[in-house]
């Protein structure tokens, strides 16, 4: 237990069975690499959550725009070069961000893209949900209301619900401003 106290626990997930305490799992880190997010559990186990290229690139584009002059518009070709993303692929991502009002677009000479709001008003969760859809650990939690015929007797449902809450809370707690300031 002493080793657990030395690390910053992001969230403690309590596991109970019939009202009796069974165990505690602390999530110490949520690390991102090129292909997935990894939840690092207190017992050393790792859980992976895959995020698509579209979601990762959308996050990179939003960070890129947050780093630039917020009064000016930035040409897609320049963003693509800085982020080493195909301009064609970036067009499809920026269209999603623009349609949702995350970025403003201006056509013509001096046109391009910029953030619609201040960086602190965008969360990692909102950007990923926009491009990925629901970020849930299991399919039965996708639509909010669990319509699975086994939900009433499912012994694993509390685990997935706890993990879902942990992921949502964590991703919604990080803003673009946090990423710019390296406060994650």
N, C-alpha and C positions, 0 to 999 in steps of 0.2 A: 504494500500500500504506500510505503514511503516513496518508492520510485514514481508512482503515479502522481504524487503531490508535487514533484519537482517539474513535471511537464505541464503545459497549459492545456487543460482539458476543454475541448470545444463543446462537448455535450456528453452528459452521462446518461446512458440508456439503462433503465432499470428493468430487469427481467423477473417477473413474478409468475407464480403458478398457483392457482387456487388461494390467492391471498398471502402466500408465503414467499418470502424473498428467496430467489434462486440465484441471482448473480447480477453483477454490474459490469457494464462495458463502457469504457470511456473512449470517445473518438478524439485522438490527439492531433490528427492532421488530416487534411484533405489536400492531397498533392495532385498537381496537374502535370502531365507530360504530353508528348506529341499525340498520343492516341487515346488516352483515357484519364479519368480521375481515379485516384486510389484513396480509399478510406483506410487509415492506419488505426487499428484497434489496440486497446491497452494490452491485450495478450500477445501482441506481435503479428496477428493475422492481418492480411490485407484483403480488401474487397474492391473490385474494379467496377467502374461505371463508364461505359463508352459514350463519348460525345463525338458527333460527326464532324467532318471537316467544315461543313457549313457553319455549325455552331462555334467552333474554335476560330474560324476566320472572321465571323461577325464580331466576336469579342475583340479580336486584334484590330479590326477596322475602327471599332468604337474607341478603343484606347488610342489608336493613331490620331483620330480626329480630335480627341480630348487633349492630346499633346500639342496640337497645332494652334495657330492664332484662331481664336474663337469668333472673331469678327469677320474674317475672310472665308471664302469658299475654296475648297481644295479639289483639284482635278483628280478624277478617278485613276488616270494613268500614273500620277505621282504616288497616290496611295498604294496602288498595286506594286509599284517598284519598291517603295519603302518596306512593304510587308512581304515581298516576294510571292505574290499571289497572282495567278493569271487574271488579266484584266477582264476577260470574258466571264470567268467564274465570279469575279468580284461584282460584275454588273447584276447578276442574279441575287447576290446577297444584299447589295445596296438597295435594290428595288424593294426587298422585304422590309429593310430598315426604314426606307423612305415612306412606304405605304402605311407603316405603323406609326409614323410621326416621330421616330427616333432621330432621324436626320432630316435636314432641310436641303432641298435641291434647287439650284438655280441654273437655268439653261443659258447658252450663249457665251459671248466673250466675258471673261472674268467669272464664269460660272463654275459650278462644282458642287461639293457637299460640305456640310458642317453640322455639328450637333444642334438639335433643336432646344436643348435645355443644358443646364449646368451639369458637369460630370457627377456630382454627388447625388443627382436625382435618378441615375440609371443604376440598377443593380445587375450583378452578373446573372442572377436568376431570371430577371425580366428579359435580358438579351438572349439567353440560352432557350428559354421557353418560347420566345418568338420564332426562333429558327429551328428548334428541335421538336417543338410540341411539348406535351407533358413529360416532365422528368420524374419518372416513378420507377421504383425498383422492380415492380411486378405489374403485369397487365391489368389485374383486377382493381388496381387503384387509379387507373387512367382517367376515368370519367368523374371522379369525386365520389359519387355514390357507388358503392360496391354492389354489383348485380350478380356476382358469382353465386351459383347455386350451392356451393360448399362453404360460403362465408360463415354461416352460423356454427358449423362444426370444425372450421379450419383452425388447427393448432398453431400454424405458422403466421397467420394474419397479423397478430400483434407485433411480431418482429418486423414485418414489412411496413406496417403502419408507423412504427417507431423510426425505422430507417428513412422512410419518406419524409416524416416531420423533420428529422435531423438534416437531411439534404436540403429541403426547402428553406429551413431557417438559416442554414449556413450560406447558401447561394444568395438569399435575399439580404443577408447582412453585409455583403461586400459590394461596394460601389465602384464606379470607374475612378472616382477621386481616390479611394483607398488603394487601388492598383497603381495609380500614378505616383502616389506617395510611398509605395512599397510597404503598406501597412497590413499585409495579409500574411 
